[in-house]
Amino acid sequence: MARIKGGMTTHKRRKKILKLAKGYRGRRKNLFGTAIDAVWKAGVNAYIGRKQKKRNFRQLWIARINAATRANGISYSKFMNGLKKLNIQINRKMLSELAINDEKAFATLCEQVKKSA
């Protein structure tokens, strides 16, 4: 039985890693061993980044809502508590968009919360 060498599969595997390392600086884009480490670390950072992105956006939305509620004379925590008591279910992303794009509607929400308190 003839010997089968793994050249084709090895070449494909290396090519795949080097393709992922495209655009990296220095030897990280050319040398297979270095590229493996760089691609692995980039993958880890990307995974972490996907989690942090959610945190950062929630933080941004809360900051925007807080600024808008204070401009309408109520604190963020009292506003959110009032919405919960009034059974108004609207997420922070949409509240943030309302605060930026439709200030009258947001002011109306703030007034409803103030009345209920």
Chimera marker file (.cmm) of the C-alpha trace (Angstrom):
<marker_set name="trace">
<marker id="1" x="0.000" y="0.000" z="0.000" r="1" g="1" b="0" radius="0.5"/>
<marker id="2" x="1.319" y="3.419" z="-0.967" r="1" g="1" b="0" radius="0.5"/>
<marker id="3" x="2.187" y="6.015" z="1.612" r="1" g="1" b="0" radius="0.5"/>
<marker id="4" x="-0.112" y="9.038" z="1.738" r="1" g="1" b="0" radius="0.5"/>
<marker id="5" x="1.546" y="12.264" z="2.654" r="1" g="1" b="0" radius="0.5"/>
<marker id="6" x="-0.472" y="14.987" z="4.358" r="1" g="1" b="0" radius="0.5"/>
<marker id="7" x="0.900" y="17.846" z="2.288" r="1" g="1" b="0" radius="0.5"/>
<marker id="8" x="-2.382" y="19.025" z="0.860" r="1" g="1" b="0" radius="0.5"/>
<marker id="9" x="-4.238" y="19.114" z="4.180" r="1" g="1" b="0" radius="0.5"/>
<marker id="10" x="-1.288" y="20.736" z="5.948" r="1" g="1" b="0" radius="0.5"/>
<marker id="11" x="-1.082" y="23.374" z="3.237" r="1" g="1" b="0" radius="0.5"/>
<marker id="12" x="-4.843" y="24.091" z="3.500" r="1" g="1" b="0" radius="0.5"/>
<marker id="13" x="-4.661" y="24.379" z="7.285" r="1" g="1" b="0" radius="0.5"/>
<marker id="14" x="-1.703" y="26.751" z="7.164" r="1" g="1" b="0" radius="0.5"/>
<marker id="15" x="-3.269" y="28.794" z="4.390" r="1" g="1" b="0" radius="0.5"/>
<marker id="16" x="-6.450" y="29.160" z="6.461" r="1" g="1" b="0" radius="0.5"/>
<marker id="17" x="-4.526" y="30.479" z="9.489" r="1" g="1" b="0" radius="0.5"/>
<marker id="18" x="-2.392" y="32.846" z="7.393" r="1" g="1" b="0" radius="0.5"/>
<marker id="19" x="-5.527" y="34.164" z="5.700" r="1" g="1" b="0" radius="0.5"/>
<marker id="20" x="-6.984" y="34.974" z="9.126" r="1" g="1" b="0" radius="0.5"/>
<marker id="21" x="-3.713" y="36.711" z="10.058" r="1" g="1" b="0" radius="0.5"/>
<marker id="22" x="-3.832" y="38.946" z="6.993" r="1" g="1" b="0" radius="0.5"/>
<marker id="23" x="-3.276" y="42.583" z="7.927" r="1" g="1" b="0" radius="0.5"/>
<marker id="24" x="-1.349" y="41.848" z="11.122" r="1" g="1" b="0" radius="0.5"/>
<marker id="25" x="1.957" y="43.652" z="11.710" r="1" g="1" b="0" radius="0.5"/>
<marker id="26" x="5.437" y="42.218" z="11.392" r="1" g="1" b="0" radius="0.5"/>
<marker id="27" x="6.052" y="38.481" z="11.224" r="1" g="1" b="0" radius="0.5"/>
<marker id="28" x="2.637" y="37.677" z="12.626" r="1" g="1" b="0" radius="0.5"/>
<marker id="29" x="1.202" y="37.778" z="9.115" r="1" g="1" b="0" radius="0.5"/>
<marker id="30" x="3.882" y="35.600" z="7.467" r="1" g="1" b="0" radius="0.5"/>
<marker id="31" x="5.119" y="32.965" z="9.897" r="1" g="1" b="0" radius="0.5"/>
<marker id="32" x="2.728" y="30.138" z="10.603" r="1" g="1" b="0" radius="0.5"/>
<marker id="33" x="3.702" y="29.543" z="14.244" r="1" g="1" b="0" radius="0.5"/>
<marker id="34" x="3.512" y="33.222" z="15.142" r="1" g="1" b="0" radius="0.5"/>
<marker id="35" x="0.312" y="33.623" z="13.142" r="1" g="1" b="0" radius="0.5"/>
<marker id="36" x="-1.377" y="30.816" z="15.117" r="1" g="1" b="0" radius="0.5"/>
<marker id="37" x="-0.714" y="32.664" z="18.376" r="1" g="1" b="0" radius="0.5"/>
<marker id="38" x="-1.888" y="35.980" z="16.921" r="1" g="1" b="0" radius="0.5"/>
<marker id="39" x="-5.088" y="34.519" z="15.457" r="1" g="1" b="0" radius="0.5"/>
<marker id="40" x="-5.848" y="32.665" z="18.696" r="1" g="1" b="0" radius="0.5"/>
<marker id="41" x="-5.387" y="35.818" z="20.784" r="1" g="1" b="0" radius="0.5"/>
<marker id="42" x="-7.472" y="37.842" z="18.320" r="1" g="1" b="0" radius="0.5"/>
<marker id="43" x="-10.258" y="35.274" z="18.650" r="1" g="1" b="0" radius="0.5"/>
<marker id="44" x="-10.141" y="35.479" z="22.438" r="1" g="1" b="0" radius="0.5"/>
<marker id="45" x="-10.256" y="39.278" z="22.317" r="1" g="1" b="0" radius="0.5"/>
<marker id="46" x="-13.134" y="39.200" z="19.828" r="1" g="1" b="0" radius="0.5"/>
<marker id="47" x="-15.090" y="36.902" z="22.149" r="1" g="1" b="0" radius="0.5"/>
<marker id="48" x="-14.459" y="39.203" z="25.111" r="1" g="1" b="0" radius="0.5"/>
<marker id="49" x="-15.328" y="42.228" z="22.956" r="1" g="1" b="0" radius="0.5"/>
<marker id="50" x="-18.712" y="40.812" z="22.022" r="1" g="1" b="0" radius="0.5"/>
<marker id="51" x="-19.612" y="40.639" z="25.702" r="1" g="1" b="0" radius="0.5"/>
<marker id="52" x="-18.207" y="44.107" z="26.466" r="1" g="1" b="0" radius="0.5"/>
<marker id="53" x="-20.137" y="45.634" z="23.568" r="1" g="1" b="0" radius="0.5"/>
<marker id="54" x="-23.430" y="44.745" z="25.263" r="1" g="1" b="0" radius="0.5"/>
<marker id="55" x="-22.268" y="46.297" z="28.547" r="1" g="1" b="0" radius="0.5"/>
<marker id="56" x="-21.009" y="49.455" z="26.861" r="1" g="1" b="0" radius="0.5"/>
<marker id="57" x="-24.222" y="50.057" z="24.937" r="1" g="1" b="0" radius="0.5"/>
<marker id="58" x="-26.385" y="49.534" z="28.028" r="1" g="1" b="0" radius="0.5"/>
<marker id="59" x="-24.153" y="52.008" z="29.891" r="1" g="1" b="0" radius="0.5"/>
<marker id="60" x="-24.541" y="54.529" z="27.051" r="1" g="1" b="0" radius="0.5"/>
<marker id="61" x="-28.323" y="54.165" z="26.966" r="1" g="1" b="0" radius="0.5"/>
<marker id="62" x="-28.562" y="54.648" z="30.721" r="1" g="1" b="0" radius="0.5"/>
<marker id="63" x="-26.384" y="57.781" z="30.556" r="1" g="1" b="0" radius="0.5"/>
<marker id="64" x="-28.578" y="59.242" z="27.808" r="1" g="1" b="0" radius="0.5"/>
<marker id="65" x="-31.810" y="58.454" z="29.642" r="1" g="1" b="0" radius="0.5"/>
<marker id="66" x="-30.385" y="59.887" z="32.860" r="1" g="1" b="0" radius="0.5"/>
<marker id="67" x="-29.447" y="63.154" z="31.142" r="1" g="1" b="0" radius="0.5"/>
<marker id="68" x="-32.890" y="63.459" z="29.550" r="1" g="1" b="0" radius="0.5"/>
<marker id="69" x="-34.782" y="62.637" z="32.756" r="1" g="1" b="0" radius="0.5"/>
<marker id="70" x="-32.781" y="65.160" z="34.760" r="1" g="1" b="0" radius="0.5"/>
<marker id="71" x="-33.568" y="67.780" z="32.120" r="1" g="1" b="0" radius="0.5"/>
<marker id="72" x="-37.236" y="66.971" z="32.794" r="1" g="1" b="0" radius="0.5"/>
<marker id="73" x="-36.779" y="67.266" z="36.559" r="1" g="1" b="0" radius="0.5"/>
<marker id="74" x="-36.703" y="63.631" z="37.701" r="1" g="1" b="0" radius="0.5"/>
<marker id="75" x="-33.891" y="61.212" z="38.506" r="1" g="1" b="0" radius="0.5"/>
<marker id="76" x="-33.162" y="58.105" z="36.430" r="1" g="1" b="0" radius="0.5"/>
<marker id="77" x="-33.977" y="55.624" z="39.196" r="1" g="1" b="0" radius="0.5"/>
<marker id="78" x="-37.313" y="57.279" z="40.023" r="1" g="1" b="0" radius="0.5"/>
<marker id="79" x="-38.156" y="57.414" z="36.328" r="1" g="1" b="0" radius="0.5"/>
<marker id="80" x="-37.443" y="53.709" z="35.764" r="1" g="1" b="0" radius="0.5"/>
<marker id="81" x="-39.314" y="52.764" z="38.944" r="1" g="1" b="0" radius="0.5"/>
<marker id="82" x="-42.287" y="54.865" z="37.833" r="1" g="1" b="0" radius="0.5"/>
<marker id="83" x="-42.351" y="53.188" z="34.421" r="1" g="1" b="0" radius="0.5"/>
<marker id="84" x="-42.344" y="49.795" z="36.111" r="1" g="1" b="0" radius="0.5"/>
<marker id="85" x="-45.235" y="50.812" z="38.416" r="1" g="1" b="0" radius="0.5"/>
<marker id="86" x="-47.229" y="52.153" z="35.460" r="1" g="1" b="0" radius="0.5"/>
<marker id="87" x="-46.547" y="48.864" z="33.676" r="1" g="1" b="0" radius="0.5"/>
<marker id="88" x="-44.960" y="50.637" z="30.711" r="1" g="1" b="0" radius="0.5"/>
<marker id="89" x="-42.639" y="48.070" z="29.172" r="1" g="1" b="0" radius="0.5"/>
<marker id="90" x="-40.123" y="49.843" z="26.966" r="1" g="1" b="0" radius="0.5"/>
<marker id="91" x="-36.463" y="48.916" z="26.865" r="1" g="1" b="0" radius="0.5"/>
<marker id="92" x="-33.548" y="51.245" z="27.533" r="1" g="1" b="0" radius="0.5"/>
<marker id="93" x="-32.451" y="51.327" z="23.911" r="1" g="1" b="0" radius="0.5"/>
<marker id="94" x="-35.830" y="52.681" z="22.777" r="1" g="1" b="0" radius="0.5"/>
<marker id="95" x="-36.013" y="55.104" z="25.705" r="1" g="1" b="0" radius="0.5"/>
<marker id="96" x="-32.596" y="56.405" z="24.689" r="1" g="1" b="0" radius="0.5"/>
<marker id="97" x="-33.760" y="56.856" z="21.091" r="1" g="1" b="0" radius="0.5"/>
<marker id="98" x="-36.886" y="58.662" z="22.309" r="1" g="1" b="0" radius="0.5"/>
<marker id="99" x="-34.784" y="60.953" z="24.494" r="1" g="1" b="0" radius="0.5"/>
<marker id="100" x="-32.602" y="61.924" z="21.530" r="1" g="1" b="0" radius="0.5"/>
<marker id="101" x="-35.052" y="62.021" z="18.609" r="1" g="1" b="0" radius="0.5"/>
<marker id="102" x="-38.479" y="62.730" z="20.124" r="1" g="1" b="0" radius="0.5"/>
<marker id="103" x="-38.084" y="64.963" z="23.161" r="1" g="1" b="0" radius="0.5"/>
<marker id="104" x="-41.824" y="65.747" z="23.404" r="1" g="1" b="0" radius="0.5"/>
<marker id="105" x="-42.761" y="62.064" z="23.710" r="1" g="1" b="0" radius="0.5"/>
<marker id="106" x="-40.047" y="61.555" z="26.315" r="1" g="1" b="0" radius="0.5"/>
<marker id="107" x="-41.253" y="64.604" z="28.250" r="1" g="1" b="0" radius="0.5"/>
<marker id="108" x="-44.775" y="63.139" z="28.180" r="1" g="1" b="0" radius="0.5"/>
<marker id="109" x="-43.457" y="59.902" z="29.686" r="1" g="1" b="0" radius="0.5"/>
<marker id="110" x="-41.666" y="61.891" z="32.392" r="1" g="1" b="0" radius="0.5"/>
<marker id="111" x="-44.887" y="63.765" z="33.207" r="1" g="1" b="0" radius="0.5"/>
<marker id="112" x="-46.846" y="60.522" z="33.519" r="1" g="1" b="0" radius="0.5"/>
<marker id="113" x="-44.219" y="59.156" z="35.900" r="1" g="1" b="0" radius="0.5"/>
<marker id="114" x="-44.287" y="62.348" z="37.977" r="1" g="1" b="0" radius="0.5"/>
<marker id="115" x="-48.101" y="62.214" z="38.264" r="1" g="1" b="0" radius="0.5"/>
<marker id="116" x="-48.083" y="58.604" z="39.423" r="1" g="1" b="0" radius="0.5"/>
<marker id="117" x="-45.508" y="59.268" z="42.170" r="1" g="1" b="0" radius="0.5"/>
<link id1="1" id2="2" r="1" g="1" b="0" radius="0.2"/>
<link id1="2" id2="3" r="1" g="1" b="0" radius="0.2"/>
<link id1="3" id2="4" r="1" g="1" b="0" radius="0.2"/>
<link id1="4" id2="5" r="1" g="1" b="0" radius="0.2"/>
<link id1="5" id2="6" r="1" g="1" b="0" radius="0.2"/>
<link id1="6" id2="7" r="1" g="1" b="0" radius="0.2"/>
<link id1="7" id2="8" r="1" g="1" b="0" radius="0.2"/>
<link id1="8" id2="9" r="1" g="1" b="0" radius="0.2"/>
<link id1="9" id2="10" r="1" g="1" b="0" radius="0.2"/>
<link id1="10" id2="11" r="1" g="1" b="0" radius="0.2"/>
<link id1="11" id2="12" r="1" g="1" b="0" radius="0.2"/>
<link id1="12" id2="13" r="1" g="1" b="0" radius="0.2"/>
<link id1="13" id2="14" r="1" g="1" b="0" radius="0.2"/>
<link id1="14" id2="15" r="1" g="1" b="0" radius="0.2"/>
<link id1="15" id2="16" r="1" g="1" b="0" radius="0.2"/>
<link id1="16" id2="17" r="1" g="1" b="0" radius="0.2"/>
<link id1="17" id2="18" r="1" g="1" b="0" radius="0.2"/>
<link id1="18" id2="19" r="1" g="1" b="0" radius="0.2"/>
<link id1="19" id2="20" r="1" g="1" b="0" radius="0.2"/>
<link id1="20" id2="21" r="1" g="1" b="0" radius="0.2"/>
<link id1="21" id2="22" r="1" g="1" b="0" radius="0.2"/>
<link id1="22" id2="23" r="1" g="1" b="0" radius="0.2"/>
<link id1="23" id2="24" r="1" g="1" b="0" radius="0.2"/>
<link id1="24" id2="25" r="1" g="1" b="0" radius="0.2"/>
<link id1="25" id2="26" r="1" g="1" b="0" radius="0.2"/>
<link id1="26" id2="27" r="1" g="1" b="0" radius="0.2"/>
<link id1="27" id2="28" r="1" g="1" b="0" radius="0.2"/>
<link id1="28" id2="29" r="1" g="1" b="0" radius="0.2"/>
<link id1="29" id2="30" r="1" g="1" b="0" radius="0.2"/>
<link id1="30" id2="31" r="1" g="1" b="0" radius="0.2"/>
<link id1="31" id2="32" r="1" g="1" b="0" radius="0.2"/>
<link id1="32" id2="33" r="1" g="1" b="0" radius="0.2"/>
<link id1="33" id2="34" r="1" g="1" b="0" radius="0.2"/>
<link id1="34" id2="35" r="1" g="1" b="0" radius="0.2"/>
<link id1="35" id2="36" r="1" g="1" b="0" radius="0.2"/>
<link id1="36" id2="37" r="1" g="1" b="0" radius="0.2"/>
<link id1="37" id2="38" r="1" g="1" b="0" radius="0.2"/>
<link id1="38" id2="39" r="1" g="1" b="0" radius="0.2"/>
<link id1="39" id2="40" r="1" g="1" b="0" radius="0.2"/>
<link id1="40" id2="41" r="1" g="1" b="0" radius="0.2"/>
<link id1="41" id2="42" r="1" g="1" b="0" radius="0.2"/>
<link id1="42" id2="43" r="1" g="1" b="0" radius="0.2"/>
<link id1="43" id2="44" r="1" g="1" b="0" radius="0.2"/>
<link id1="44" id2="45" r="1" g="1" b="0" radius="0.2"/>
<link id1="45" id2="46" r="1" g="1" b="0" radius="0.2"/>
<link id1="46" id2="47" r="1" g="1" b="0" radius="0.2"/>
<link id1="47" id2="48" r="1" g="1" b="0" radius="0.2"/>
<link id1="48" id2="49" r="1" g="1" b="0" radius="0.2"/>
<link id1="49" id2="50" r="1" g="1" b="0" radius="0.2"/>
<link id1="50" id2="51" r="1" g="1" b="0" radius="0.2"/>
<link id1="51" id2="52" r="1" g="1" b="0" radius="0.2"/>
<link id1="52" id2="53" r="1" g="1" b="0" radius="0.2"/>
<link id1="53" id2="54" r="1" g="1" b="0" radius="0.2"/>
<link id1="54" id2="55" r="1" g="1" b="0" radius="0.2"/>
<link id1="55" id2="56" r="1" g="1" b="0" radius="0.2"/>
<link id1="56" id2="57" r="1" g="1" b="0" radius="0.2"/>
<link id1="57" id2="58" r="1" g="1" b="0" radius="0.2"/>
<link id1="58" id2="59" r="1" g="1" b="0" radius="0.2"/>
<link id1="59" id2="60" r="1" g="1" b="0" radius="0.2"/>
<link id1="60" id2="61" r="1" g="1" b="0" radius="0.2"/>
<link id1="61" id2="62" r="1" g="1" b="0" radius="0.2"/>
<link id1="62" id2="63" r="1" g="1" b="0" radius="0.2"/>
<link id1="63" id2="64" r="1" g="1" b="0" radius="0.2"/>
<link id1="64" id2="65" r="1" g="1" b="0" radius="0.2"/>
<link id1="65" id2="66" r="1" g="1" b="0" radius="0.2"/>
<link id1="66" id2="67" r="1" g="1" b="0" radius="0.2"/>
<link id1="67" id2="68" r="1" g="1" b="0" radius="0.2"/>
<link id1="68" id2="69" r="1" g="1" b="0" radius="0.2"/>
<link id1="69" id2="70" r="1" g="1" b="0" radius="0.2"/>
<link id1="70" id2="71" r="1" g="1" b="0" radius="0.2"/>
<link id1="71" id2="72" r="1" g="1" b="0" radius="0.2"/>
<link id1="72" id2="73" r="1" g="1" b="0" radius="0.2"/>
<link id1="73" id2="74" r="1" g="1" b="0" radius="0.2"/>
<link id1="74" id2="75" r="1" g="1" b="0" radius="0.2"/>
<link id1="75" id2="76" r="1" g="1" b="0" radius="0.2"/>
<link id1="76" id2="77" r="1" g="1" b="0" radius="0.2"/>
<link id1="77" id2="78" r="1" g="1" b="0" radius="0.2"/>
<link id1="78" id2="79" r="1" g="1" b="0" radius="0.2"/>
<link id1="79" id2="80" r="1" g="1" b="0" radius="0.2"/>
<link id1="80" id2="81" r="1" g="1" b="0" radius="0.2"/>
<link id1="81" id2="82" r="1" g="1" b="0" radius="0.2"/>
<link id1="82" id2="83" r="1" g="1" b="0" radius="0.2"/>
<link id1="83" id2="84" r="1" g="1" b="0" radius="0.2"/>
<link id1="84" id2="85" r="1" g="1" b="0" radius="0.2"/>
<link id1="85" id2="86" r="1" g="1" b="0" radius="0.2"/>
<link id1="86" id2="87" r="1" g="1" b="0" radius="0.2"/>
<link id1="87" id2="88" r="1" g="1" b="0" radius="0.2"/>
<link id1="88" id2="89" r="1" g="1" b="0" radius="0.2"/>
<link id1="89" id2="90" r="1" g="1" b="0" radius="0.2"/>
<link id1="90" id2="91" r="1" g="1" b="0" radius="0.2"/>
<link id1="91" id2="92" r="1" g="1" b="0" radius="0.2"/>
<link id1="92" id2="93" r="1" g="1" b="0" radius="0.2"/>
<link id1="93" id2="94" r="1" g="1" b="0" radius="0.2"/>
<link id1="94" id2="95" r="1" g="1" b="0" radius="0.2"/>
<link id1="95" id2="96" r="1" g="1" b="0" radius="0.2"/>
<link id1="96" id2="97" r="1" g="1" b="0" radius="0.2"/>
<link id1="97" id2="98" r="1" g="1" b="0" radius="0.2"/>
<link id1="98" id2="99" r="1" g="1" b="0" radius="0.2"/>
<link id1="99" id2="100" r="1" g="1" b="0" radius="0.2"/>
<link id1="100" id2="101" r="1" g="1" b="0" radius="0.2"/>
<link id1="101" id2="102" r="1" g="1" b="0" radius="0.2"/>
<link id1="102" id2="103" r="1" g="1" b="0" radius="0.2"/>
<link id1="103" id2="104" r="1" g="1" b="0" radius="0.2"/>
<link id1="104" id2="105" r="1" g="1" b="0" radius="0.2"/>
<link id1="105" id2="106" r="1" g="1" b="0" radius="0.2"/>
<link id1="106" id2="107" r="1" g="1" b="0" radius="0.2"/>
<link id1="107" id2="108" r="1" g="1" b="0" radius="0.2"/>
<link id1="108" id2="109" r="1" g="1" b="0" radius="0.2"/>
<link id1="109" id2="110" r="1" g="1" b="0" radius="0.2"/>
<link id1="110" id2="111" r="1" g="1" b="0" radius="0.2"/>
<link id1="111" id2="112" r="1" g="1" b="0" radius="0.2"/>
<link id1="112" id2="113" r="1" g="1" b="0" radius="0.2"/>
<link id1="113" id2="114" r="1" g="1" b="0" radius="0.2"/>
<link id1="114" id2="115" r="1" g="1" b="0" radius="0.2"/>
<link id1="115" id2="116" r="1" g="1" b="0" radius="0.2"/>
<link id1="116" id2="117" r="1" g="1" b="0" radius="0.2"/>
</marker_set>
